[in-house]
Amino acid sequence: MTDNIEEINIKSDFIDLLKEKYLSYALSTITDRALPDVRDGLKPVHRRLLFAMSELKLGSEESFKKCARVVGDVIGKYHPHGEQAVYDSLVKLAQDFSHRYPLIQGQGNFGNIDGDNAAAMRYTESRLTRVSELIMDKINDGTTKFIRNYDETEYEPTVFPSSFPNLLANGSSGIAVGMATNIPPHNIIEILEMAELLIENEDIDGDALMKNFNGPDLPTGGVIVSTKEEIHEIYQKGRGSLKIRCKWEEVKINNSYVIKITEIPFGIQKSKLIEKLADCILSKTIKNIADVRDESDENVCIIIKPKNASIPALQIMGNLYKFTDLEVNLSINMNVLQGGEGKIPRVLSLREIIIQWLDHRHQILIKSNEFYLERAEKKIHNLEGYLIVYMNIDQVISIIRNSDTPKADLISEFDISETQAESILEMKLRSLRKLEEISLKNDLKKFKKQRKEIKEILISPSIQKLRMLEEVNVLKNLFTEDKNLSSMSRRLTLIQAPSDIELENCDEEFSVTVFLTEKGWIRTVEGHNVDENAIKLKDQDKLLCTSKITTEKKLLIFTNIGKVYSIHANKLKINNNDFEPIKKYLNLTQDEYILHVNEYSLDGPDLILISKEGKGIISKQKEMLTSTRNGRLVMNLARGTSVCAVRQVSGSHIAVISDSGNLLVFSHKDIKRLSRGSGIIFQNLKNGTIIDITSANPNEVINLVNKNTSRSIIKIDASDYLGERGRIGKSLKLRNSSNIPLLRFFK
């Protein structure tokens, strides 16, 4: 018994230890790796890279140094992690297609938009950009808290002063434990204009603040397919999704034309995009393209040639948007670390991020001026000591020459401080010139004036506000006038692009037949005149359904675990030779299988789902659509049960049959339509399970058929089995009762 108790305690302690260690790991991942600080927009590895380069004197006007030297200093002094991970971070900070305003200037091969890797760190060189210098400006002016590094041999900053709003200007992305962030880059001028508005009126609302804000400004350009209202709504919430498309133009050539793509969506590798375009042509997924060529140099230039000049360019682009990454969804999740030490993760709105950056800049203004005030006070104190020397020069020289304790005697004789005495004793003889006395008096006057101005700043909020406005204006002018900095003009265009409906209407529509088997194999054949008997199935497999549709249609696919999936017919690969697994399009779990396939119609009949235990739900088709491979859960099922049937509502009543031989027909008029739920009791089961469900009218004849053989059709009058929902129903009155457990409805 004692041994058993000891084992339980050990197990309990081990579980507690695991929880504690995993929590520590999760917190360190969130705070030290994945999420940026709202104040300077940097993660620790980026901050350490920039600081190490500043310590190496790699300014924007200095000569380059090997990246291997930089990486060595970073991992040796501040960031004891893998050198390749640190180098990858350095490379990304130098790529103008990854960062809107690069923080590092690279020399050598730093990769390209095709996805090629950078050269090894022993070959490449780097230095800081002007933007990085702005981020670290005044770092040594008492503005930044320095802490010990990992082995307590060096000091590193916890955050940069960041006069440049790096978080919004360059964005950030990362995945932590249980949370993630994805902040796109933005235009610096638009950010600074909003900052000015907030400084002048901190109570300004979001709509007024974002009056001239046009959303992200991505390094690779492109087109935003969203209205300003949609963009503003996303940025007021701090999360959402925007649709980004490539930028293209139609170029006339003789009697024909070509499509010229000049900008592609952010984060897309051009080489993989070209491969996908070529695959669409070879697989005949897109039939109206004759050729695709990559004519890019330092600028993107992809040429698409149509098969026929009569095919509208918009029709071709409509298909390309659907099948390739020429259109992508840009996810926005502005999850950052905020708070005094920047350690509290929270999703912030655009307004809140700018406010927190301005609060940080206000603290920097206070700290730097307190530092300057202290420095001015010390300078004034020393200068006043120097003037004592000039007023009593002979006596001072005599004390220094004859006294054994000149420092103490000077303090006693002239009533000066120890610091002043030290500075007098360290004066050089040539400083005793007559002209030097005049210079000291001028310096003293200058520093007293400076002290007065600093004190006025520290006690006056209005002056502080003016100083912050001046800083923002100086930065705005810098990016407007300095040609060495990135262009202030927007790269990502906000235009009224063709809507999805217009593009769908431009698609080439043709007929297809979709075959789906019980074991989860799918095949799409062009046309409707297909002989089902000629379709060869896998061993011991059967056809579950055959759908004759057109390519603009969608299919709703229901499974036994209560999930629904959506597949657009034009996403299916047309294959006249063999089946392919449905899991290529849907993320089905191991024990999940398909029950029913329904052709989607916006105004089509409602759908009934029923579980084996007799609970059901009725939903509208428009509530069933989903855009992900993971589908969506429609019916919450109890453990051990599953959905047994999905049917369309075609009559005023619902008929349910159980394997105990009971049939119940009831009205569905008062049943609420839900998009998701655990269901309500359709038929009360004392024992057994539901076999099938259908929809009918009371005056109709219900056909029943043998479940296995699909023969021996039996006609039943629906009105004989009318009742209230949730009842047991009536036993079927049949001559051959042995067939009762095998009966299902038959249309």
KALINNOR-V760239 format. One record per pair of residues at least 12 apart in sequence whose C-alpha atoms are under 10 Angstrom apart, sorted by the first residue. I is the first residue (numbers start at 0). J is the second residue. Records with the same first field share a line. If there is no record, write none. Layout:
I->J  J
This chain:
21->176
22->176
24->176
25->175  176  177  178
26->175  176  342
27->175  176
28->174  175  176
29->173  174  175  176  177  178  179  335  336  342  343  344
30->42  43  175  335  336  341  342  343  344
31->43  44  175  342
32->44  45  173  174  175
33->171  172  173  174  175  176  178  179  180  335  336
34->171  172  173  174  175  178  179  180  181  333  334  335  336  342  344  345
35->166  170  171  172  173  180  182  333  334  335  336  337  341  342  344
36->157  158  159  166  171  334  335  336  337  338  340  341  342  343  344
37->158  164  165  166  167  333  334  335  336  337  338  341  342  344  345  347  351  352  353  355  356  359
38->158  159  160  161  162  163  164  165  166  335  336  337  338  339  340  341  352  353  354  355  356  357  358  359  360
39->134  135  158  159  160  161  162  163  164  165  166  167  341  356  359  360
40->134  158  159  161  163  164  165  166  167  168  169  170  171  335  336  356
41->158  159  161  165  166  169  170  171
42->158  171  172  173  336
43->77  78  156  157  158
44->73  74  77  78  80  84  85  88  89
45->73  85  88  89  92  102
46->77  134  135  155  156  157  158  159
47->70  72  73  74  76  77  78  85  155  156  157  158
48->69  70  72  73  74  77  78  85  86  88  89  92  103  127
49->69  73  89  92  102  103  126  127  128  131  132  134  135  159
50->73  77  127  131  135  138  155  156  159
51->68  69  70  71  72  73  74  76  77  155
52->64  66  68  69  70  72  73  103  125  126  127
53->126  127  131  132  135
54->69  72
55->68  69  72  126
56->126  127
57->69  103  125  126  127  128
58->103  104  125  126  127  128  129  131  132
59->103  104  125  126  127  128  129  130  131  132
60->126  127  128  129
61->126  127
62->124  125  126
63->104  105  106  123  124  125  126  127
64->105  106  123  124  125  126
65->105  106  120  121  122  123  124  125  126
66->86  89  90  105  106  119  120  121  122  123  124  125  126
67->82  86  119  120  121  122  123  124  125
68->120  121  124  125
69->85  86  89  120  124  125  126
70->82  83  84  85  86  88  89  120
71->85  86
73->85  86
75->149  150
76->148  149  150  151  152  153  154  155
77->147  148  149  150  151  152  153  154  155
78->148  149
79->148  149  150
82->120
83->119  120
86->117  119  120
87->109  116  117  120
89->102  103  104  105  109  120  125
90->103  104  105  108  109  110  116  117  118  120  123  125
91->103  109  110  117
92->104  105  127  169
93->105  106  109  110  125  126  127  128
94->109  110  111  112  117  218
95->109  111  112  218  219  485
96->110  111  112  217  218  219  220  265  266
97->111  112  169  170  184  217  218  219  265  266
98->168  169  170  171  183  184  217  218  219
99->168  169  170  183  184  185  186  187  216  217  218  219  220  485  486  490
100->128  129  130  131  165  168  169  170  184  185  186  187  218  484  485  486
101->127  128  129  130  131  169  218  484  485
102->126  127  128  129  130  131  132  133  134  165  169
103->125  126  127  128  129  130  131
104->124  125  126  127  128  129  131
105->123  124  125  126  127  128
106->122  123  124  125  126
107->119  120  122  123  124  125
108->120  122  123  124
109->123  124
111->268  269  297
112->219  263  265  266  267  268  269  270  297  298  299
113->267  268  269  270  271  272  273
114->266  267  268  269  270  271
115->268  270
128->483  484
129->483  484
130->161  162  163  164  165  478  484  485
131->161  162  163  165
132->161  162  163
133->159  160  161  162  163  164  165  474
134->158  159  160  161  162  163  164  165
135->158  159  160  161  162  163
136->159  160  161  162  163
137->159  160  161  162  363  364  367
138->156  158  159  160  161  363  367
139->156  160  367  370
140->160  363  366  367  368  369  370  371
141->363  365  366  367  368  369  370  371
142->156  158  159  160  360  362  363  364  365  366  367  368  369  370
143->155  156  157  158  159  160  363  366  367
144->156  157  158  159  340
145->157  158
157->340  341
158->340  341
159->359  363
160->356  359  360  362  363  364  367
161->356  359  360  363
162->356  357  359  360  363  470  471  474
163->187  191  356  360  470  471  474  475
164->187  190  191  194  352  353  356  357  360
165->184  185  187  356
166->182  183  184  185  333  335  352  353  356
167->182  183  184  185  186  187  190  215  216  333  349  352  353  356
168->182  183  184  185  186  187  188  189  190  191  215  216  217
169->182  183  184  185  186  187  215  216  217  218
170->182  183  184  185  215  217  333
171->183  184  332  333  334  335
172->331  332  333  334  335
173->334
178->332  334  344  345
179->332  333  334  335  344  346
180->238  330  331  332  333  334  335  344  345  346
181->238  329  330  331  332  333  334  335
182->215  237  238  329  330  331  332  333  334  335
183->214  215  216  217  218  265  329  330  331  332  333
184->214  215  216  217  218
185->212  213  214  215  216  217  218  489  490  491
186->212  213  214  215  216  217  218  486  487  488  489  490  491
187->216  474  475  478  479  485  486  487  488  489
188->212  471  474  475  476  478  479  486  487  488  489
189->209  210  211  212  213  214  216  475  487  488  489
190->209  211  212  349  353  475
191->353  468  471  472  474  475
192->208  209  211  212  471  472  475
193->207  208  209  210  211  212  349  350  353  354
194->208  350  353  354  356  357  467  468  471
195->208  357  467  468  469  470  471  472
196->208  209  468
197->350  353  354  357
198->354  357  358  464  465  467  468  471
199->464  465  468
201->350  354
203->350
204->235  350
205->231  232  234  235  348  349  350  351
206->228  231  232  235
208->231  349  350
209->227  228  230  231  234  235  349  350
210->227  231
211->227
212->227  230  231
213->225  226  227  228  230  231  489  491  492  493
214->226  227  229  230  231  233  234  241  491  492  493
215->230  241  329  331  489  490  491  492  493
216->265  488  489  490  491  492  493
217->243  264  265  266  489  490  491  492
218->262  264  265  266  489  490  491
219->245  261  262  263  264  265  266  267  298  299  490  491
220->243  244  245  246  261  262  263  264  265  489  490  491  492
221->243  244  245  246  247  260  261  262  263  264  265  325  326  490  491  492  493
222->242  243  244  245  246  247  262  263  264  326  490  491  492  493  494  495  496
223->241  242  243  244  245  246  264  326  328  329  491  492  493  494  495  496
224->241  242  243  244  326  328  492  493  494  495  496  497  498  499
225->240  241  242  243  493  494  495  496  498
226->241  493  494  495  496
227->493  494
229->241
231->349
232->348
233->331  332  348  349
234->331  332  333  347  348  349  350
235->347  348  349  350  351
236->332  333  346  347  348  349  350
237->331  332  333  334  345  346  347  348  349  350  351  352
238->330  331  332  333  334  346  347  348  349
239->328  329  330  331  332  333
240->327  328  329  330  331  332
241->327  328  329  330  331
242->264  326  327  328  329  330
243->263  264  265  320  324  325  326  327  328  329  491  492  493
244->262  263  264  265  320  324  325  326  327  328  491  492  496
245->260  261  262  263  264  265  316  320  324  325  326  327  491
246->259  260  261  262  263  264  325  491  492
247->259  260  261  262  263  300  301  302  316  325
248->260  261  312
249->302  303  311  312  313
250->302
251->308
254->308  309
255->304  305  306  307  308  309  310
256->303  304  305  307  308  309  310  311  312
257->290  291  301  302  303  304  305  308  312
258->291  300  301  302  303  304  305  312  313  315  316
259->292  293  294  299  300  301  302  303  304
260->293  295  299  300  301  302  303  325
261->295  298  299  300  301  302
262->298  299  300  301  325  490  491
263->299  300  301  324  325  326  327
264->324  325  326  327  328  329  491
265->325  327  329  491
266->324  327  329
267->324  325  326  327
268->324
269->293  295  299  301  324
270->293
271->323  324
272->301  323  324  325
273->291  292  293  301  323  324
274->291  323
275->319  322  323  324
276->288  290  291  292  303  319  322  323  324  325
277->289  290  291  292
278->323
279->318  319  322  323  572
282->572  573  574
283->572  573  574
284->318  319  322  569  570  571  572  573
285->315  318  319  322  506  507  569
286->305  306  315  318  507
287->304  305  306  307  308  310  311  312  314  315  318  507
288->303  304  305  306  307  310  315  319
289->303  304  305  306  307
290->302  303  304  305  306
291->303  304  305
292->304
303->315  316
310->505  507
311->505  506
312->505
313->497  501  502  504  505  506
314->501  502  503  504  505  506  507
315->502  505  506  507
316->502  505  506
317->497  498  499  500  501  502  503  504  505  506  507
318->502  503  505  506  507  569
319->506
320->499  502
321->499  502  503  506  567  569  570
322->569  570
332->346  347  348
333->345  346  347  348  349  352
334->346  347  348
335->347  352
337->352  355
338->355
339->359
357->467  471
360->467  470
361->463  464  466  467
364->456  457  463  466  467
365->453  456  457  458  463
366->457
367->453
368->450  452  453  454  456  457
369->453  454  456  457
370->453
371->449  450  453
372->446  449  450  451  452  453  454  457
373->450
374->446  450
375->443  445  446  447  448  449  450  451  453
376->446  447  449  450
377->418  419  446
378->442  443  446  447
379->439  442  443  444  445  446  447  450
380->415  416  418  419  443
381->416  418  419  420  421  422  423  443
382->419  422  423  439  440  442  443  444  446
383->415  419  439  440  443
384->413  415  416  418  419  420  421  422  423
385->419  420  422  423  426  430  431  436  439  440
386->423  436  437  439  440  443
387->413  415  419  423
388->413  423  426  431  436
389->430  431  432  433  435  436
390->436
391->413
392->431
394->409  412
395->408  409  412  413  423  424
396->424
398->412
399->423  424
405->420  421  424
406->418  419  420  421  423  424
407->420
408->420
409->421  423  424
475->487
503->551
504->551
506->550  551  569
507->550  551  569
508->549  550  551  552  569
509->525  526  527  548  549  550  551  569
510->524  525  526  527  528  547  548  549  550  551  552  568
511->523  524  525  526  527  528  529  546  547  548  549  550  568  569  571  573
512->524  525  526  527  528  529  545  546  547  548  549  550  568  573
513->525  526  527  544  545  546  547  548  549  554  568  571  573
514->531  534  542  543  544  545  546  547  578
515->541  542  543  544  545  546  578  579  580  581  593  595  596
516->536  537  540  541  542  543  544  545  578  580  581  593
517->539  540  541  542  543  544  592  593  594  595
518->537  539  540  541  542  543  580  581  592  593
519->540  541  542  543  578  579  580  581  582  587  591  592  593
520->536  537  540  541  542  543  577  578  579  580  581  582  583
521->542  543  544  545  571  572  574  577  578  579  580  581  582  583  584
522->534  545  571  572  573  574  575  576  577  578  579  580  581
523->545  546  547  568  571  572  573  574  575  576  577  578  579
524->547  571  572  573  574  575  576  577
525->547  548  549  550  573  574  575
526->547  548  549
527->546  547  548  549
528->547
529->547
531->545
534->575  576  577  578
535->576  577  578
536->577  578
537->577  578
543->593  594  595  596
544->594  595  596  597
545->596
546->596  597  598
547->598
548->568  598
549->568  569
550->567  568  569  570  571
551->567  568  569  570
552->566  567  568  569  598  599  600
553->565  566  567  568  569  570  597  598  599  600  624
554->566  567  568  596  597  598  599  600  624
555->567  595  596  597  598  599  600  620  623  624  625
556->585  593  594  595  596  597  598  599  623  624  630  645
557->592  593  594  595  596  597  608  623  630  631  632  633  642  644  645
558->587  591  592  593  594  595  596  632  641  642  643  644  645
559->590  591  592  593  594  595  610  634  636  640  641  642  643  644  645
560->588  590  591  592  593  594  610  632  633  634  635  636  637  640  641  642  643
561->591  594  608  609  610  631  632  633  634  635  636  641  642  643  645  675  676  677
562->587  591  593  623  629  630  631  632  633  634  635  642  675
563->593  595  596  623  624  625  629  630  631  632  633  634
564->584  585  586  587  593  596  623  624  625  626  627  628  629  630  631  632
565->584  585  596  597  598  599  623  624  625  626  627  628  629  630  631
566->584  585  598  599  624  625  626  627  628  630
567->599  626
570->584
571->583  584
581->593
582->628
583->628
584->627  628  629
585->627  628  629  630
586->627  628  629  630
587->628  629  630
588->629
591->641
594->642  643  644  645
595->643  644  645  646
596->645  646
597->620  645  646  647
598->620
599->620  621  623  624
600->619  620  621
601->619  620  621  622  624
602->619  620  621
603->619  620  621  647  648
604->618  619  620  646  647  648  649  650
605->617  618  619  620  621  622  646  647  648  649  672
606->618  619  620  623  645  646  647  648  649  672  694
607->619  644  645  646  647  648  653  672  692  693  694
608->633  634  642  643  644  645  646  647  678  692
609->634  641  642  643  644  645  646  655  678  679  680  681  682  689  690  691  692
610->634  635  636  637  640  641  642  643  644  645  677  678  680  681  688  689  690  691
611->636  639  640  641  642  643  644  657  684  687  688  689  690  691
612->636  637  639  640  641  642  643  657  680  681  682  683  684  685  686  687  688  689  690
613->642  643  655  656  657  678  679  680  681  682  683  684  687  688  689  690  725
614->634  636  642  677  678  679  680  681  682  683  684  689  725
615->634  642  644  645  676  677  678  679  680  681  682  692
616->633  634  645  670  671  672  673  674  675  676  677  678  679  680  681
617->633  634  645  646  647  648  667  670  671  672  673  674  675  676  678  679
618->633  647  648  671  672  673  674  675  676
619->647  648  672  673  674
620->647  674
621->674
622->672  673  674  675
623->674  675
631->675
632->674  675  676
633->673  674  675  676  677  678
634->673  674  675  676  677  678
635->675  676  677  678
636->676  677  678
637->677
640->688
642->689
643->688  689  690  691  692
644->689  690  691  692  693
645->691  692  693
646->691  692  693  694
647->692  693  694
648->667  693  694  695
649->693  694  695  696
650->666  667  693  694  695  696  697  699
651->665  666  667  668  694  695  696  697
652->664  665  666  667  668  693  694  695  696  697  717  721
653->665  666  667  668  681  692  693  694  695  696  697  717  721  724
654->666  667  681  682  691  692  693  694  695  696  697  701  717  720  721  728  744
655->681  682  689  690  691  692  693  694  724  727  728  743  744
656->682  688  689  690  691  692  693  703  727  728  729  730  731  739  740  742  743  744
657->682  683  684  686  687  688  689  690  691  692  727  728  730  739  740  741  742  743
658->684  686  687  688  689  690  691  738  739  740  741  742  743
659->684  685  686  687  688  689  690  730  731  739  740  741
660->687  689  690  728  729  730  731  732  733  736  737  738  739  740  741  742
661->682  683  684  689  720  727  728  729  730  731  732  739  740
662->682  691  692  717  719  720  721  722  726  727  728  729  730  731
663->681  682  683  692  717  718  719  720  721  722  723  724  725  726  727  728  729  730  731
664->681  682  692  693  694  695  696  697  717  718  719  720  721  722  723  724  726  728  729
665->681  682  694  695  696  697  717  718  720  721  722  723  724  725  726  728
666->694  695  696  697  721  722  723  724
667->681  694  723  724
670->724
679->724  725
680->724  725  726
681->723  724  725  726  727
682->723  724  725  726  727  728
683->724  725  726  727  728
684->725  726  727  728
685->727
687->740
688->740
689->740
690->706  740  741  742  743  744
691->706  742  743  744  745
692->743  744
693->743  744  745  746
694->744
695->717
696->717  718
697->716  717  718  719  720  721
698->716  717  718  719
699->714  715  716  717  718
700->713  714  715  716  717  718
701->713  714  715  716  717  718  744  745  746
702->714  715  716  717  742  743  744  745  746
703->715  739  741  742  743  744  745  746
704->738  739  741  742  743  744  745  746
705->738  739  740  741  742  743  744  745
706->738  739  740  741  742  743  744  745
707->741  742  743
708->741
709->741  742  743  744  745
710->745
711->738  742
712->742  743  744  745
713->733  742  744  745
714->744  745
715->731  732  733
719->731
